Amino acid sequence: MDKLKKFDLMAKIARELEDVRNSQQAVLEKIGKIEVDNIELGDKTIETKLPDIYQRTADNADSIREILETFQQATDEFAEKNNVDKLREQQAINNIK
C-alpha cells in the first residue's frame, strides 16, 4: 500500500472512530433522559438495569476515546514522517499532466 493510500485509510478509520464516539455519547444522553423520566414513572426494571447499561456504555465510550486519541496521534505522526502534504501536492501535479 502506498503512503497516501495508507494515510487516507488511517484518516477514514479516525473519522469512523469519531463517529462511534459521538454515537456512544448520544446513547449516554438518551439513557440519562430515560433515567430522569423513570424517576416519575418508577419502573423497577429500568431502575435496576439501566444504571449498569449506562456504566458499560460509559466504559466503552472511554475506551473508544482512548483508541481515537492514540490512533489520531499515530496518524498525525505518519503524516509528518511521510510528508503527506508534499505527496498530495505531487499527486495533484501528476494528475494535471
N, C-alpha and C positions, 0 to 999 in steps of 0.2 A: 504494500500500500504506500503510495507516495505521501509526502509530508502534508500537502494541502488536504488530501482526502482524509488522512488520519486526523488532522486538526478539525476539519468540518464534522467528522463523526464525533469527535470529543465534544465539540460545541453543541451538537444535536443532543447528545446524552446529557450534557449540563442543562440544556433547556428542558428536557424531559424530566430530569430530577427536580428542577424548579417547579414544573407543573405538578409533580407528585407532592412536593412540599406545600404548594398552595392548596391542593386538594385536601391534604391532611388538615391544614388549618381550617378549611371550610367545614370539614367533618367535626372538628373540635368545637367550632362555634355552634353548629347545629345541635350537637349533644348538649352543650351548655344551655341552649334555649329549651330543649326538651326537659332538662332537669329543672329549670326555672318554672316552666309550665306545669310540671308534675308536682311542684310544691302545693299548688292549689288543688290538683286532681287527687294526689295521694296514691297513685298506683304502686303497689308493693313490688311488683316485678321490675318496673322501671327504676324504682328507688334502690333496689338491691343490686341489679345487674348493670345499670348504666355507668355507675362510677368506675367499675372495673374496665368496661369498654373504653371509657374516657382515658383512663390511665394507660392502657395498652396503646391506644391511638396516640397519646401524647409521647409515649416512649418511642413509638415508630417515627413520629414527626421529628423527634430529637435525633434519631439515628439517620434519618434522611438528610437533615440539616448538616450533620457531621460529614456524611458522604459527599454532599454537594459542595461544602466548603473545601474539603480535601481534593475532590476531583476538579473543582474550578481552579484551585491553585496549581494542580498538575497541568491543566490545560493552558493556563497563563504561562507557566514555565516552559512548556513545549513550544508555545507560540514564540516566546522570546528566544529560546535556544535555537530554533529553526528559522528565525527571521520570517515569520509567516507574512508580514506586511510586504516585504520585498518579494516574496514568492508570488503573492497576489498581483503585485504590480507587473512582474514578469509574465505572469499568466495572461493578464489583460493585454499586454503588448503583443504577446504571441497570438492571441485571438484576433487582434486587429489585422495582422499580416495576412 
